[in-house]
């Protein structure tokens, strides 16, 4: 693993708003530090207008999607 690797891990369901906020803050910091960039959401998986953002890790080129919790859905962070 490169020192510039984003070290992202799948979150299948956020346990709390605080957990989501911590991850969102970490992603924002990685964007500010030029480790990642926010990408345009090309196609929503659900068709529902959830708060969804895509991020590309510059070290691995992988694109991940972050979907905010919207009860009863608990949100997700996963590769696209």
Secondary structure, 3 states (H helix, E strand, C coil): CCCCCCCCCCECCCCCHHHHHHHHHHHHHHHHCCCEEEECCCCCCCCCCCCEEEEEECCCCCEEEEECCECCECCEEEEC
